[in-house]
């Protein structure tokens, strides 16, 4: 990911001014949606360490293998909500499937602990 290019997460900012702050540890995502976007960008950049660090310990896979991760194209956040220390984000993540564009759609659950949001689980449909 290039610092001066548009952030993969889809916000109208450069990567440097957007998810890089989270990936580098300079900032902490303040909402489930911000965390979701930064995690999507981390999937694009294959930043396994960031994905593990933002995955709740109760559901984190023991070994995160991104080698067969698809070629992600864009993220569409459909809705997001926060209720105290729990959050939900409904999104579609588009990827290249041969010559076609496909997407996976997920309703993700997030939980906040000690001021930090973590990805808990997701239901794909
Ligand atoms: Zn971003």
Boltz pocket constraint, residues with backbone or C-beta under 6 A from the ligand:
constraints:
  - pocket:
      binder: B
      contacts: [[A, 7], [A, 8], [A, 9], [A, 10], [A, 11], [A, 14], [A, 15], [A, 18], [A, 19], [A, 20], [A, 37], [A, 38], [A, 41]]
      max_distance: 6.0
